[in-house]
Amino acid sequence: MSEGLDFEAVRHRLKLVRDAGDERIFENRGDVACPVCGDAFTEAMETTRRTCQLSAGPSVDVCIVRESNRTVVLTHA
Ligand SMILES: [Zn+2]
């Protein structure tokens, strides 16, 4: 249902802050819209791992996109 988020298509509007191979974290620098809620996200974590750990604060909203081969977690500060 979701068209997900193509990081390569919006690559120039994102800053790659972490790349661990199976896990990448991008910082939003250009108001890229969250595919879940439509608001600009703060950070996006893309992982192909089965589990991941978030250190988001209590006031951070989180959106999640689950695809067959990856999970994208989007935070809204
Ligand atoms: Zn969202």
N, CA, C, O and the ligand as a Tripos MOL2 file, in Angstrom:
@<TRIPOS>MOLECULE
protein
  309   307    78     0     0
PROTEIN
NO_CHARGES

@<TRIPOS>ATOM
      1 N           0.8280   -1.1820    0.0000 N.3       1 MET1
      2 CA          0.0000    0.0000    0.0000 C.3       1 MET1
      3 C           0.8710    1.2430    0.0000 C.2       1 MET1
      4 O           0.6920    2.1300   -0.8340 O.2       1 MET1
      5 N           1.8200    1.3110    0.9390 N.am      2 SER2
      6 CA          2.6950    2.4710    1.0050 C.3       2 SER2
      7 C           3.7060    2.4360   -0.1280 C.2       2 SER2
      8 O           4.2140    1.3730   -0.4860 O.2       2 SER2
      9 N           3.9950    3.6040   -0.6910 N.am      3 GLU3
     10 CA          5.0320    3.6540   -1.7010 C.3       3 GLU3
     11 C           6.3980    3.8070   -1.0580 C.2       3 GLU3
     12 O           7.4160    3.8480   -1.7500 O.2       3 GLU3
     13 N           6.4230    3.8920    0.2710 N.am      4 GLY4
     14 CA          7.6760    3.9490    0.9780 C.3       4 GLY4
     15 C           8.4230    5.2450    0.7440 C.2       4 GLY4
     16 O           7.8310    6.2810    0.4420 O.2       4 GLY4
     17 N           9.6950    5.1690    0.8860 N.am      5 LEU5
     18 CA         10.5150    6.3570    0.7770 C.3       5 LEU5
     19 C          11.7640    5.9860   -0.0050 C.2       5 LEU5
     20 O          12.5330    5.1130    0.3980 O.2       5 LEU5
     21 N          11.9530    6.6680   -1.1360 N.am      6 ASP6
     22 CA         13.1240    6.4110   -1.9660 C.3       6 ASP6
     23 C          14.2230    7.3970   -1.5790 C.2       6 ASP6
     24 O          14.2140    8.5520   -2.0050 O.2       6 ASP6
     25 N          15.1620    6.9290   -0.7720 N.am      7 PHE7
     26 CA         16.2100    7.8290   -0.2760 C.3       7 PHE7
     27 C          17.0840    8.3610   -1.3990 C.2       7 PHE7
     28 O          17.5810    9.4840   -1.3200 O.2       7 PHE7
     29 N          17.2730    7.5740   -2.4320 N.am      8 GLU8
     30 CA         18.1320    8.0250   -3.5220 C.3       8 GLU8
     31 C          17.4820    9.1910   -4.2690 C.2       8 GLU8
     32 O          18.1730   10.0890   -4.7500 O.2       8 GLU8
     33 N          16.1690    9.1720   -4.3620 N.am      9 ALA9
     34 CA         15.4600   10.2240   -5.0920 C.3       9 ALA9
     35 C          15.5210   11.5640   -4.3630 C.2       9 ALA9
     36 O          15.4580   12.6220   -4.9880 O.2       9 ALA9
     37 N          15.6420   11.5110   -3.0460 N.am     10 VAL10
     38 CA         15.6750   12.7580   -2.2670 C.3      10 VAL10
     39 C          17.0240   12.9270   -1.5670 C.2      10 VAL10
     40 O          17.1480   13.6450   -0.5750 O.2      10 VAL10
     41 N          18.0220   12.2460   -2.1130 N.am     11 ARG11
     42 CA         19.3280   12.1830   -1.4610 C.3      11 ARG11
     43 C          19.9250   13.5640   -1.2000 C.2      11 ARG11
     44 O          20.5460   13.7640   -0.1550 O.2      11 ARG11
     45 N          19.7630   14.5010   -2.0920 N.am     12 HIS12
     46 CA         20.3560   15.8310   -1.9440 C.3      12 HIS12
     47 C          19.6640   16.6400   -0.8460 C.2      12 HIS12
     48 O          20.1720   17.6780   -0.4240 O.2      12 HIS12
     49 N          18.5110   16.1670   -0.3860 N.am     13 ARG13
     50 CA         17.8050   16.8830    0.6780 C.3      13 ARG13
     51 C          18.0200   16.2120    2.0230 C.2      13 ARG13
     52 O          17.4270   16.6130    3.0240 O.2      13 ARG13
     53 N          18.8660   15.1940    2.0490 N.am     14 LEU14
     54 CA         19.1390   14.4650    3.2820 C.3      14 LEU14
     55 C          20.6260   14.4740    3.5820 C.2      14 LEU14
     56 O          21.4570   14.6000    2.6830 O.2      14 LEU14
     57 N          20.9450   14.3400    4.8480 N.am     15 LYS15
     58 CA         22.3400   14.1840    5.2450 C.3      15 LYS15
     59 C          22.4880   12.8040    5.8590 C.2      15 LYS15
     60 O          21.7840   12.4540    6.8070 O.2      15 LYS15
     61 N          23.3970   12.0360    5.3190 N.am     16 LEU16
     62 CA         23.6560   10.7090    5.8670 C.3      16 LEU16
     63 C          24.5020   10.8600    7.1220 C.2      16 LEU16
     64 O          25.6580   11.2790    7.0490 O.2      16 LEU16
     65 N          23.9310   10.5220    8.2700 N.am     17 VAL17
     66 CA         24.6750   10.7020    9.5160 C.3      17 VAL17
     67 C          25.2880    9.4060   10.0200 C.2      17 VAL17
     68 O          26.2110    9.4310   10.8350 O.2      17 VAL17
     69 N          24.7840    8.2710    9.5430 N.am     18 ARG18
     70 CA         25.3530    6.9990    9.9760 C.3      18 ARG18
     71 C          25.1030    5.9570    8.8990 C.2      18 ARG18
     72 O          24.0010    5.8620    8.3570 O.2      18 ARG18
     73 N          26.1190    5.1870    8.5970 N.am     19 ASP19
     74 CA         25.9510    4.1100    7.6290 C.3      19 ASP19
     75 C          26.6690    2.8800    8.1580 C.2      19 ASP19
     76 O          27.8960    2.7870    8.1050 O.2      19 ASP19
     77 N          25.8910    1.9440    8.6640 N.am     20 ALA20
     78 CA         26.4720    0.7320    9.2330 C.3      20 ALA20
     79 C          26.2410   -0.4540    8.3030 C.2      20 ALA20
     80 O          26.2550   -1.6020    8.7460 O.2      20 ALA20
     81 N          26.0320   -0.1850    7.0350 N.am     21 GLY21
     82 CA         25.8080   -1.2730    6.0930 C.3      21 GLY21
     83 C          24.3680   -1.7110    6.0620 C.2      21 GLY21
     84 O          23.6550   -1.4650    5.0890 O.2      21 GLY21
     85 N          23.9320   -2.3650    7.1360 N.am     22 ASP22
     86 CA         22.5450   -2.8120    7.1870 C.3      22 ASP22
     87 C          21.6580   -1.8030    7.9070 C.2      22 ASP22
     88 O          20.4840   -2.0640    8.1670 O.2      22 ASP22
     89 N          22.2310   -0.6560    8.2200 N.am     23 GLU23
     90 CA         21.4650    0.3650    8.9230 C.3      23 GLU23
     91 C          21.9970    1.7460    8.5370 C.2      23 GLU23
     92 O          23.1910    2.0230    8.6550 O.2      23 GLU23
     93 N          21.0990    2.5910    8.0790 N.am     24 ARG24
     94 CA         21.5070    3.9440    7.7010 C.3      24 ARG24
     95 C          20.5880    4.9570    8.3810 C.2      24 ARG24
     96 O          19.3840    4.7350    8.5100 O.2      24 ARG24
     97 N          21.1710    6.0580    8.8070 N.am     25 ILE25
     98 CA         20.3840    7.1190    9.4250 C.3      25 ILE25
     99 C          20.5880    8.3970    8.6250 C.2      25 ILE25
    100 O          21.7140    8.8160    8.3600 O.2      25 ILE25
    101 N          19.4670    9.0030    8.2480 N.am     26 PHE26
    102 CA         19.5090   10.2450    7.4900 C.3      26 PHE26
    103 C          18.8970   11.3620    8.3110 C.2      26 PHE26
    104 O          17.9380   11.1600    9.0570 O.2      26 PHE26
    105 N          19.4670   12.5330    8.1590 N.am     27 GLU27
    106 CA         18.9070   13.7270    8.7600 C.3      27 GLU27
    107 C          18.2080   14.5040    7.6490 C.2      27 GLU27
    108 O          18.7320   14.6520    6.5450 O.2      27 GLU27
    109 N          17.0290   14.9890    7.9630 N.am     28 ASN28
    110 CA         16.2460   15.7070    6.9630 C.3      28 ASN28
    111 C          16.7000   17.1590    6.8940 C.2      28 ASN28
    112 O          16.6380   17.8810    7.8890 O.2      28 ASN28
    113 N          17.1520   17.5800    5.7290 N.am     29 ARG29
    114 CA         17.6120   18.9620    5.5880 C.3      29 ARG29
    115 C          16.7200   19.7470    4.6390 C.2      29 ARG29
    116 O          16.9370   20.9450    4.4530 O.2      29 ARG29
    117 N          15.7520   19.1260    4.0500 N.am     30 GLY30
    118 CA         14.9970   19.8390    3.0220 C.3      30 GLY30
    119 C          13.5080   19.5910    3.0720 C.2      30 GLY30
    120 O          12.8420   19.5690    2.0370 O.2      30 GLY30
    121 N          12.9800   19.4040    4.2720 N.am     31 ASP31
    122 CA         11.5360   19.2180    4.3990 C.3      31 ASP31
    123 C          11.0030   18.0410    3.5900 C.2      31 ASP31
    124 O           9.9280   18.1250    2.9950 O.2      31 ASP31
    125 N          11.7340   16.9800    3.5710 N.am     32 VAL32
    126 CA         11.2330   15.7710    2.9190 C.3      32 VAL32
    127 C          10.0650   15.2370    3.7450 C.2      32 VAL32
    128 O          10.1750   15.0880    4.9620 O.2      32 VAL32
    129 N           8.9620   14.9550    3.0880 N.am     33 ALA33
    130 CA          7.7570   14.5500    3.8010 C.3      33 ALA33
    131 C           7.8200   13.0880    4.2320 C.2      33 ALA33
    132 O           8.3030   12.2220    3.5030 O.2      33 ALA33
    133 N           7.3230   12.8470    5.4230 N.am     34 CYS34
    134 CA          7.1810   11.4850    5.9240 C.3      34 CYS34
    135 C           6.1110   10.7710    5.0940 C.2      34 CYS34
    136 O           5.0230   11.3170    4.9130 O.2      34 CYS34
    137 N           6.3880    9.5710    4.5880 N.am     35 PRO35
    138 CA          5.4000    8.8660    3.7660 C.3      35 PRO35
    139 C           4.2100    8.3680    4.5790 C.2      35 PRO35
    140 O           3.1940    7.9670    4.0120 O.2      35 PRO35
    141 N           4.3300    8.3910    5.8940 N.am     36 VAL36
    142 CA          3.2440    7.9040    6.7430 C.3      36 VAL36
    143 C           2.2540    9.0130    7.0690 C.2      36 VAL36
    144 O           1.0560    8.8790    6.8160 O.2      36 VAL36
    145 N           2.7590   10.1170    7.6330 N.am     37 CYS37
    146 CA          1.8530   11.1640    8.1090 C.3      37 CYS37
    147 C           1.8780   12.4180    7.2520 C.2      37 CYS37
    148 O           1.0080   13.2770    7.3970 O.2      37 CYS37
    149 N           2.8610   12.5430    6.3600 N.am     38 GLY38
    150 CA          2.8970   13.6900    5.4640 C.3      38 GLY38
    151 C           3.6510   14.8920    5.9930 C.2      38 GLY38
    152 O           3.9550   15.8140    5.2360 O.2      38 GLY38
    153 N           3.9600   14.8970    7.2890 N.am     39 ASP39
    154 CA          4.7560   15.9840    7.8560 C.3      39 ASP39
    155 C           6.2400   15.7200    7.5910 C.2      39 ASP39
    156 O           6.6530   14.5710    7.4340 O.2      39 ASP39
    157 N           7.0260   16.7790    7.5420 N.am     40 ALA40
    158 CA          8.4640   16.6110    7.3840 C.3      40 ALA40
    159 C           9.0240   15.8730    8.6020 C.2      40 ALA40
    160 O           8.7080   16.2120    9.7420 O.2      40 ALA40
    161 N           9.8450   14.8780    8.3530 N.am     41 PHE41
    162 CA         10.4330   14.1440    9.4760 C.3      41 PHE41
    163 C          11.7530   14.7820    9.8780 C.2      41 PHE41
    164 O          12.3170   15.5850    9.1340 O.2      41 PHE41
    165 N          12.2420   14.4190   11.0610 N.am     42 THR42
    166 CA         13.5120   14.9400   11.5490 C.3      42 THR42
    167 C          14.6550   14.0350   11.1330 C.2      42 THR42
    168 O          15.6560   14.4850   10.5770 O.2      42 THR42
    169 N          14.4860   12.7370   11.4130 N.am     43 GLU43
    170 CA         15.4820   11.7510   11.0300 C.3      43 GLU43
    171 C          14.7760   10.5100   10.5100 C.2      43 GLU43
    172 O          13.6410   10.2110   10.8830 O.2      43 GLU43
    173 N          15.4650    9.8100    9.6570 N.am     44 ALA44
    174 CA         14.9450    8.5440    9.1500 C.3      44 ALA44
    175 C          15.9970    7.4740    9.3410 C.2      44 ALA44
    176 O          17.1490    7.6540    8.9460 O.2      44 ALA44
    177 N          15.6110    6.3620    9.9440 N.am     45 MET45
    178 CA         16.5210    5.2390   10.0940 C.3      45 MET45
    179 C          16.0150    4.0920    9.2350 C.2      45 MET45
    180 O          14.8850    3.6270    9.3850 O.2      45 MET45
    181 N          16.8720    3.6530    8.3410 N.am     46 GLU46
    182 CA         16.5350    2.5350    7.4640 C.3      46 GLU46
    183 C          17.3460    1.3320    7.9130 C.2      46 GLU46
    184 O          18.5700    1.4110    8.0140 O.2      46 GLU46
    185 N          16.6850    0.2370    8.1800 N.am     47 THR47
    186 CA         17.4080   -0.9430    8.6320 C.3      47 THR47
    187 C          16.8760   -2.1900    7.9580 C.2      47 THR47
    188 O          15.6850   -2.2910    7.6640 O.2      47 THR47
    189 N          17.7610   -3.1330    7.7170 N.am     48 THR48
    190 CA         17.3450   -4.4310    7.2000 C.3      48 THR48
    191 C          17.4300   -5.4870    8.3030 C.2      48 THR48
    192 O          17.1940   -6.6710    8.0610 O.2      48 THR48
    193 N          17.7680   -5.0460    9.5100 N.am     49 ARG49
    194 CA         17.8320   -5.9750   10.6350 C.3      49 ARG49
    195 C          16.4240   -6.3260   11.1130 C.2      49 ARG49
    196 O          15.4590   -5.6130   10.8360 O.2      49 ARG49
    197 N          16.3350   -7.4140   11.8180 N.am     50 ARG50
    198 CA         15.0510   -7.8310   12.3720 C.3      50 ARG50
    199 C          14.6690   -6.9850   13.5770 C.2      50 ARG50
    200 O          13.4900   -6.7490   13.8390 O.2      50 ARG50
    201 N          15.6640   -6.5400   14.2920 N.am     51 THR51
    202 CA         15.4020   -5.7280   15.4750 C.3      51 THR51
    203 C          16.2450   -4.4670   15.4090 C.2      51 THR51
    204 O          17.3070   -4.4540   14.7870 O.2      51 THR51
    205 N          15.7790   -3.4250   16.0430 N.am     52 CYS52
    206 CA         16.5720   -2.2150   16.1200 C.3      52 CYS52
    207 C          16.2390   -1.5040   17.4140 C.2      52 CYS52
    208 O          15.2060   -1.7490   18.0380 O.2      52 CYS52
    209 N          17.1260   -0.6330   17.7950 N.am     53 GLN53
    210 CA         16.9480    0.0840   19.0490 C.3      53 GLN53
    211 C          16.8750    1.5740   18.7720 C.2      53 GLN53
    212 O          17.6730    2.1210   18.0100 O.2      53 GLN53
    213 N          15.9140    2.2150   19.3950 N.am     54 LEU54
    214 CA         15.7490    3.6480   19.2370 C.3      54 LEU54
    215 C          16.0870    4.3430   20.5400 C.2      54 LEU54
    216 O          15.8180    3.8290   21.6260 O.2      54 LEU54
    217 N          16.6740    5.5030   20.4180 N.am     55 SER55
    218 CA         16.9420    6.2820   21.6290 C.3      55 SER55
    219 C          16.1640    7.5840   21.5750 C.2      55 SER55
    220 O          16.6340    8.6230   22.0400 O.2      55 SER55
    221 N          14.9850    7.5200   21.0120 N.am     56 ALA56
    222 CA         14.1620    8.7190   20.8860 C.3      56 ALA56
    223 C          13.6460    9.1640   22.2430 C.2      56 ALA56
    224 O          13.3400    8.3430   23.1080 O.2      56 ALA56
    225 N          13.5550   10.4520   22.4140 N.am     57 GLY57
    226 CA         13.0330   11.0040   23.6560 C.3      57 GLY57
    227 C          11.5340   10.8270   23.7570 C.2      57 GLY57
    228 O          10.8860   10.4530   22.7800 O.2      57 GLY57
    229 N          10.9730   11.0920   24.9320 N.am     58 PRO58
    230 CA          9.5360   10.8650   25.1550 C.3      58 PRO58
    231 C           8.6420   11.7870   24.3420 C.2      58 PRO58
    232 O           7.4710   11.4700   24.1330 O.2      58 PRO58
    233 N           9.1600   12.9190   23.8770 N.am     59 SER59
    234 CA          8.3210   13.8490   23.1290 C.3      59 SER59
    235 C           8.4880   13.6810   21.6240 C.2      59 SER59
    236 O           7.9910   14.4940   20.8450 O.2      59 SER59
    237 N           9.1830   12.6320   21.2200 N.am     60 VAL60
    238 CA          9.4200   12.3970   19.8010 C.3      60 VAL60
    239 C           8.3510   11.4570   19.2480 C.2      60 VAL60
    240 O           8.1380   10.3660   19.7760 O.2      60 VAL60
    241 N           7.6850   11.8890   18.1850 N.am     61 ASP61
    242 CA          6.7270   11.0160   17.5130 C.3      61 ASP61
    243 C           7.4590   10.1540   16.4960 C.2      61 ASP61
    244 O           8.4230   10.5900   15.8680 O.2      61 ASP61
    245 N           6.9920    8.9420   16.3480 N.am     62 VAL62
    246 CA          7.6560    7.9800   15.4910 C.3      62 VAL62
    247 C           6.6730    7.4100   14.4720 C.2      62 VAL62
    248 O           5.5610    7.0210   14.8300 O.2      62 VAL62
    249 N           7.0730    7.3600   13.2210 N.am     63 CYS63
    250 CA          6.3080    6.6800   12.1760 C.3      63 CYS63
    251 C           7.1610    5.5250   11.6490 C.2      63 CYS63
    252 O           8.3880    5.6150   11.5980 O.2      63 CYS63
    253 N           6.5060    4.4660   11.2690 N.am     64 ILE64
    254 CA          7.2280    3.2760   10.8200 C.3      64 ILE64
    255 C           6.6900    2.7960    9.4770 C.2      64 ILE64
    256 O           5.4800    2.6820    9.2820 O.2      64 ILE64
    257 N           7.6010    2.5210    8.5650 N.am     65 VAL65
    258 CA          7.2480    1.9170    7.2850 C.3      65 VAL65
    259 C           7.8750    0.5320    7.2530 C.2      65 VAL65
    260 O           9.0930    0.3860    7.3550 O.2      65 VAL65
    261 N           7.0290   -0.4830    7.1090 N.am     66 ARG66
    262 CA          7.5350   -1.8520    7.0370 C.3      66 ARG66
    263 C           7.4310   -2.3170    5.6000 C.2      66 ARG66
    264 O           6.3530   -2.3140    5.0060 O.2      66 ARG66
    265 N           8.5600   -2.7160    5.0510 N.am     67 GLU67
    266 CA          8.5580   -3.2910    3.7130 C.3      67 GLU67
    267 C           9.1310   -4.6920    3.8140 C.2      67 GLU67
    268 O           9.6350   -5.0930    4.8640 O.2      67 GLU67
    269 N           9.0530   -5.4270    2.7290 N.am     68 SER68
    270 CA          9.4670   -6.8270    2.7990 C.3      68 SER68
    271 C          10.9560   -6.9650    3.1130 C.2      68 SER68
    272 O          11.3690   -7.9210    3.7700 O.2      68 SER68
    273 N          11.7540   -6.0180    2.6480 N.am     69 ASN69
    274 CA         13.1960   -6.1760    2.8210 C.3      69 ASN69
    275 C          13.8280   -5.1120    3.7110 C.2      69 ASN69
    276 O          15.0450   -5.1020    3.8960 O.2      69 ASN69
    277 N          13.0180   -4.2250    4.2590 N.am     70 ARG70
    278 CA         13.5940   -3.1990    5.1270 C.3      70 ARG70
    279 C          12.5000   -2.5830    5.9950 C.2      70 ARG70
    280 O          11.3070   -2.7150    5.7210 O.2      70 ARG70
    281 N          12.9460   -1.9100    7.0410 N.am     71 THR71
    282 CA         12.0610   -1.1330    7.8900 C.3      71 THR71
    283 C          12.6200    0.2800    7.9600 C.2      71 THR71
    284 O          13.8220    0.4720    8.1440 O.2      71 THR71
    285 N          11.7450    1.2650    7.8120 N.am     72 VAL72
    286 CA         12.1750    2.6560    7.9410 C.3      72 VAL72
    287 C          11.4460    3.2730    9.1130 C.2      72 VAL72
    288 O          10.2160    3.2620    9.1660 O.2      72 VAL72
    289 N          12.1990    3.8070   10.0470 N.am     73 VAL73
    290 CA         11.6340    4.4890   11.2120 C.3      73 VAL73
    291 C          11.8830    5.9790   11.0380 C.2      73 VAL73
    292 O          13.0190    6.4190   10.8650 O.2      73 VAL73
    293 N          10.7970    6.7490   11.0860 N.am     74 LEU74
    294 CA         10.9180    8.2030   10.9090 C.3      74 LEU74
    295 C          10.5520    8.8810   12.2090 C.2      74 LEU74
    296 O           9.5330    8.5640   12.8220 O.2      74 LEU74
    297 N          11.3810    9.8100   12.6270 N.am     75 THR75
    298 CA         11.1150   10.5110   13.8810 C.3      75 THR75
    299 C          10.7070   11.9480   13.5870 C.2      75 THR75
    300 O          11.1530   12.5680   12.6210 O.2      75 THR75
    301 N           9.8460   12.4460   14.4540 N.am     76 HIS76
    302 CA          9.4140   13.8420   14.3980 C.3      76 HIS76
    303 C           9.7040   14.4660   15.7600 C.2      76 HIS76
    304 O           9.0540   14.1310   16.7510 O.2      76 HIS76
    305 N          10.6660   15.3600   15.8080 N.am     77 ALA77
    306 CA         11.0300   15.9650   17.0900 C.3      77 ALA77
    307 C          10.0140   17.0310   17.4760 C.2      77 ALA77
    308 O          10.1450   17.6570   18.5270 O.2      77 ALA77
    309 ZN          5.4290   10.7180   10.1660 Zn       78 ZN78
@<TRIPOS>BOND
     1     1     2 1
     2     2     3 1
     3     3     4 2
     4     3     5 am
     5     5     6 1
     6     6     7 1
     7     7     8 2
     8     7     9 am
     9     9    10 1
    10    10    11 1
    11    11    12 2
    12    11    13 am
    13    13    14 1
    14    14    15 1
    15    15    16 2
    16    15    17 am
    17    17    18 1
    18    18    19 1
    19    19    20 2
    20    19    21 am
    21    21    22 1
    22    22    23 1
    23    23    24 2
    24    23    25 am
    25    25    26 1
    26    26    27 1
    27    27    28 2
    28    27    29 am
    29    29    30 1
    30    30    31 1
    31    31    32 2
    32    31    33 am
    33    33    34 1
    34    34    35 1
    35    35    36 2
    36    35    37 am
    37    37    38 1
    38    38    39 1
    39    39    40 2
    40    39    41 am
    41    41    42 1
    42    42    43 1
    43    43    44 2
    44    43    45 am
    45    45    46 1
    46    46    47 1
    47    47    48 2
    48    47    49 am
    49    49    50 1
    50    50    51 1
    51    51    52 2
    52    51    53 am
    53    53    54 1
    54    54    55 1
    55    55    56 2
    56    55    57 am
    57    57    58 1
    58    58    59 1
    59    59    60 2
    60    59    61 am
    61    61    62 1
    62    62    63 1
    63    63    64 2
    64    63    65 am
    65    65    66 1
    66    66    67 1
    67    67    68 2
    68    67    69 am
    69    69    70 1
    70    70    71 1
    71    71    72 2
    72    71    73 am
    73    73    74 1
    74    74    75 1
    75    75    76 2
    76    75    77 am
    77    77    78 1
    78    78    79 1
    79    79    80 2
    80    79    81 am
    81    81    82 1
    82    82    83 1
    83    83    84 2
    84    83    85 am
    85    85    86 1
    86    86    87 1
    87    87    88 2
    88    87    89 am
    89    89    90 1
    90    90    91 1
    91    91    92 2
    92    91    93 am
    93    93    94 1
    94    94    95 1
    95    95    96 2
    96    95    97 am
    97    97    98 1
    98    98    99 1
    99    99   100 2
   100    99   101 am
   101   101   102 1
   102   102   103 1
   103   103   104 2
   104   103   105 am
   105   105   106 1
   106   106   107 1
   107   107   108 2
   108   107   109 am
   109   109   110 1
   110   110   111 1
   111   111   112 2
   112   111   113 am
   113   113   114 1
   114   114   115 1
   115   115   116 2
   116   115   117 am
   117   117   118 1
   118   118   119 1
   119   119   120 2
   120   119   121 am
   121   121   122 1
   122   122   123 1
   123   123   124 2
   124   123   125 am
   125   125   126 1
   126   126   127 1
   127   127   128 2
   128   127   129 am
   129   129   130 1
   130   130   131 1
   131   131   132 2
   132   131   133 am
   133   133   134 1
   134   134   135 1
   135   135   136 2
   136   135   137 am
   137   137   138 1
   138   138   139 1
   139   139   140 2
   140   139   141 am
   141   141   142 1
   142   142   143 1
   143   143   144 2
   144   143   145 am
   145   145   146 1
   146   146   147 1
   147   147   148 2
   148   147   149 am
   149   149   150 1
   150   150   151 1
   151   151   152 2
   152   151   153 am
   153   153   154 1
   154   154   155 1
   155   155   156 2
   156   155   157 am
   157   157   158 1
   158   158   159 1
   159   159   160 2
   160   159   161 am
   161   161   162 1
   162   162   163 1
   163   163   164 2
   164   163   165 am
   165   165   166 1
   166   166   167 1
   167   167   168 2
   168   167   169 am
   169   169   170 1
   170   170   171 1
   171   171   172 2
   172   171   173 am
   173   173   174 1
   174   174   175 1
   175   175   176 2
   176   175   177 am
   177   177   178 1
   178   178   179 1
   179   179   180 2
   180   179   181 am
   181   181   182 1
   182   182   183 1
   183   183   184 2
   184   183   185 am
   185   185   186 1
   186   186   187 1
   187   187   188 2
   188   187   189 am
   189   189   190 1
   190   190   191 1
   191   191   192 2
   192   191   193 am
   193   193   194 1
   194   194   195 1
   195   195   196 2
   196   195   197 am
   197   197   198 1
   198   198   199 1
   199   199   200 2
   200   199   201 am
   201   201   202 1
   202   202   203 1
   203   203   204 2
   204   203   205 am
   205   205   206 1
   206   206   207 1
   207   207   208 2
   208   207   209 am
   209   209   210 1
   210   210   211 1
   211   211   212 2
   212   211   213 am
   213   213   214 1
   214   214   215 1
   215   215   216 2
   216   215   217 am
   217   217   218 1
   218   218   219 1
   219   219   220 2
   220   219   221 am
   221   221   222 1
   222   222   223 1
   223   223   224 2
   224   223   225 am
   225   225   226 1
   226   226   227 1
   227   227   228 2
   228   227   229 am
   229   229   230 1
   230   230   231 1
   231   231   232 2
   232   231   233 am
   233   233   234 1
   234   234   235 1
   235   235   236 2
   236   235   237 am
   237   237   238 1
   238   238   239 1
   239   239   240 2
   240   239   241 am
   241   241   242 1
   242   242   243 1
   243   243   244 2
   244   243   245 am
   245   245   246 1
   246   246   247 1
   247   247   248 2
   248   247   249 am
   249   249   250 1
   250   250   251 1
   251   251   252 2
   252   251   253 am
   253   253   254 1
   254   254   255 1
   255   255   256 2
   256   255   257 am
   257   257   258 1
   258   258   259 1
   259   259   260 2
   260   259   261 am
   261   261   262 1
   262   262   263 1
   263   263   264 2
   264   263   265 am
   265   265   266 1
   266   266   267 1
   267   267   268 2
   268   267   269 am
   269   269   270 1
   270   270   271 1
   271   271   272 2
   272   271   273 am
   273   273   274 1
   274   274   275 1
   275   275   276 2
   276   275   277 am
   277   277   278 1
   278   278   279 1
   279   279   280 2
   280   279   281 am
   281   281   282 1
   282   282   283 1
   283   283   284 2
   284   283   285 am
   285   285   286 1
   286   286   287 1
   287   287   288 2
   288   287   289 am
   289   289   290 1
   290   290   291 1
   291   291   292 2
   292   291   293 am
   293   293   294 1
   294   294   295 1
   295   295   296 2
   296   295   297 am
   297   297   298 1
   298   298   299 1
   299   299   300 2
   300   299   301 am
   301   301   302 1
   302   302   303 1
   303   303   304 2
   304   303   305 am
   305   305   306 1
   306   306   307 1
   307   307   308 2
@<TRIPOS>SUBSTRUCTURE
     1 MET1         2 RESIDUE 1 A MET
     2 SER2         6 RESIDUE 1 A SER
     3 GLU3        10 RESIDUE 1 A GLU
     4 GLY4        14 RESIDUE 1 A GLY
     5 LEU5        18 RESIDUE 1 A LEU
     6 ASP6        22 RESIDUE 1 A ASP
     7 PHE7        26 RESIDUE 1 A PHE
     8 GLU8        30 RESIDUE 1 A GLU
     9 ALA9        34 RESIDUE 1 A ALA
    10 VAL10       38 RESIDUE 1 A VAL
    11 ARG11       42 RESIDUE 1 A ARG
    12 HIS12       46 RESIDUE 1 A HIS
    13 ARG13       50 RESIDUE 1 A ARG
    14 LEU14       54 RESIDUE 1 A LEU
    15 LYS15       58 RESIDUE 1 A LYS
    16 LEU16       62 RESIDUE 1 A LEU
    17 VAL17       66 RESIDUE 1 A VAL
    18 ARG18       70 RESIDUE 1 A ARG
    19 ASP19       74 RESIDUE 1 A ASP
    20 ALA20       78 RESIDUE 1 A ALA
    21 GLY21       82 RESIDUE 1 A GLY
    22 ASP22       86 RESIDUE 1 A ASP
    23 GLU23       90 RESIDUE 1 A GLU
    24 ARG24       94 RESIDUE 1 A ARG
    25 ILE25       98 RESIDUE 1 A ILE
    26 PHE26      102 RESIDUE 1 A PHE
    27 GLU27      106 RESIDUE 1 A GLU
    28 ASN28      110 RESIDUE 1 A ASN
    29 ARG29      114 RESIDUE 1 A ARG
    30 GLY30      118 RESIDUE 1 A GLY
    31 ASP31      122 RESIDUE 1 A ASP
    32 VAL32      126 RESIDUE 1 A VAL
    33 ALA33      130 RESIDUE 1 A ALA
    34 CYS34      134 RESIDUE 1 A CYS
    35 PRO35      138 RESIDUE 1 A PRO
    36 VAL36      142 RESIDUE 1 A VAL
    37 CYS37      146 RESIDUE 1 A CYS
    38 GLY38      150 RESIDUE 1 A GLY
    39 ASP39      154 RESIDUE 1 A ASP
    40 ALA40      158 RESIDUE 1 A ALA
    41 PHE41      162 RESIDUE 1 A PHE
    42 THR42      166 RESIDUE 1 A THR
    43 GLU43      170 RESIDUE 1 A GLU
    44 ALA44      174 RESIDUE 1 A ALA
    45 MET45      178 RESIDUE 1 A MET
    46 GLU46      182 RESIDUE 1 A GLU
    47 THR47      186 RESIDUE 1 A THR
    48 THR48      190 RESIDUE 1 A THR
    49 ARG49      194 RESIDUE 1 A ARG
    50 ARG50      198 RESIDUE 1 A ARG
    51 THR51      202 RESIDUE 1 A THR
    52 CYS52      206 RESIDUE 1 A CYS
    53 GLN53      210 RESIDUE 1 A GLN
    54 LEU54      214 RESIDUE 1 A LEU
    55 SER55      218 RESIDUE 1 A SER
    56 ALA56      222 RESIDUE 1 A ALA
    57 GLY57      226 RESIDUE 1 A GLY
    58 PRO58      230 RESIDUE 1 A PRO
    59 SER59      234 RESIDUE 1 A SER
    60 VAL60      238 RESIDUE 1 A VAL
    61 ASP61      242 RESIDUE 1 A ASP
    62 VAL62      246 RESIDUE 1 A VAL
    63 CYS63      250 RESIDUE 1 A CYS
    64 ILE64      254 RESIDUE 1 A ILE
    65 VAL65      258 RESIDUE 1 A VAL
    66 ARG66      262 RESIDUE 1 A ARG
    67 GLU67      266 RESIDUE 1 A GLU
    68 SER68      270 RESIDUE 1 A SER
    69 ASN69      274 RESIDUE 1 A ASN
    70 ARG70      278 RESIDUE 1 A ARG
    71 THR71      282 RESIDUE 1 A THR
    72 VAL72      286 RESIDUE 1 A VAL
    73 VAL73      290 RESIDUE 1 A VAL
    74 LEU74      294 RESIDUE 1 A LEU
    75 THR75      298 RESIDUE 1 A THR
    76 HIS76      302 RESIDUE 1 A HIS
    77 ALA77      306 RESIDUE 1 A ALA
    78 ZN78       309 GROUP 0 **** ****
